[in-house]
Amino acid sequence: MSLTDDQLLSRFHAYAAAFEAAFASDDWSVLEPFFTADASNELNGGRVEGRSAVLQAFHDSVTMFDRRFDRRALRFVHGPVVEDGVVHLKAAVRYERRGLPALEVVGEEWFHFAGDRIQRHVDQVLNLDEVMTYLGQHGEGLRPLGAASTAA
């Protein structure tokens, strides 16, 4: 089953809303219906395969990075748009932690669908050097890994 561009975008927006719900609740199982069983996720060249591994990678990434801040705010810089059957977007996420300068992470993502489910997700942080420099300079001031979070 091949979806139209409008159907792909609608499905992507439903996924994005479910991702935010998963982020808020830390229940990543709500994303299961959006991925194929053989889904893959690539972040800056690192790849995991299988729906369970993809959901675990999201959980781990949020735990190791996002939850160390007090606040995160996402905005789309470009898209989402459908290009050659792939949902593509560029986004910026602003992270804030009390007492530290804000950090903006800029990324580009591609969502490859098989029917109405994501089969391959590629995420590339475009300002990785800046992010790593920030972490080197301010990592001690961030919430420790695994600490209780109020991130929203």
N, C-alpha and C positions, 0 to 999 in steps of 0.2 A: 504494500500500500504506500503510495507516494503522496505526500501532502503538498498542497499549494503553498506559496510563499506566505499568504495570510494565515494559513493553518499552522505553519511552522512557527511564525512569530507568536501566535496565540499560545501554542504549546510552550514556547520558550518563556513567555511571561508567566504562565502558570508555574513552570519550574522555578523561575526567579522568586516568585512569591513563596513557594514551598521551601526554597533555600533559606529565605529570611525567617520563616517559621521554625525550620530546623536549627538555625543559628540561635534563635531566642530560647528554644526549649532544650537544645542539645539532644534532640531526638532525630537522628539522621535517617531513621527508617522511613520517614515521610517522603524521602526522595526516591525510594525504591521504584515506584511506578513510572518514574521519568527516565530510567536507564534500562538498557537491554542487559540480559544476564552476562553477556560477554563484553560489556562496556569497558572502555579504557579512559584513563585520565592522565594527561601529561602536564606537568608544571615545571617550566624552565628546563625541559629535557628529561626530567625524571618521570618514569612511566609506571603506572600500576594497571593491572588488568583484572577484570571481573567486577561485577556490581558491588559486592561486599567490600572489596579492596578500594574501590572508588569512594564509597561512603566513609570508610575508615580514614582514607587520606584527607577528606574534607574535615572530619572530626579532628584529626591530628593537626592539620594546618591551623585551624581555628584555635585549638588549645595552645599550640606553640607560639602563635603570633597574635591574632586578633584579641584574644581574651587577656592579653597582657596590658591592654590599653583600657581607658575608661569609656571611650566612645569611638564609634566608627560610623561614617556617613558615606554612602555610595552615590556616585552620580555617573551617568553615561556621558561620555565625551563624543562618541560616534556610535550610531546605531542604537539598538540592534537592527540589523538589516540582513536580508537573505542575499547571499552572493554564491551563484552556482550551486544552489541547494544547501548551503551551509549558513547557519546563523552566525554572524560576525558582529563583534562589538569591541569598543575601546571604552574602558571605564577608569575612573579615578576614585580611590577610597581614601578619605581623610581620617587619620587616626589621631586621637588626642589622649594625653595622659597628664593629669594635673601636675604642674610644676615643670613640664617639659615642652619644648617646641612641638608643634603639630608635625605630622609626617603625612605626605601624600604619596600613595603607591599607585602608579599608573600601569595598567595591564591591558593586554589585548587577548581576546578569547574567540575560539571557534567551536561551535557545537555542530557535530555531524550526526544527523538523525537517520535511523532505520525505522521507517514508519513514523509513529508518534513518540518514539523513545530515542534518547540520546545514546549513540553507540560509541562516539569518541568525543572527548572534550580536551581541547588544547588551551593552556593558559600560559601566557608569557608575560612576566613582569618586565616592563620596559625600562624602568629606572632602578634596576637591581643594585648597581654600584652605590647609588644614593641611599637606598634602604639599608644596605650592609654597613655603610659609613654611619648612618643614624644609630643602628643597633650597637655598633662599636663604641659610639660616643655616649649613648643614653641607656644602654641595656640594663645597667644597674638600677636605673630609676623606674623601670617598668615593673609591673606586677610579676612576681615569680611564677614560673611554670606551674600550672596546676592550682594556682590560688583561686579563691572564689572571685567571681567577676560580676560586674554590673554593666558590662559592655552592651551597647545597644546600637 
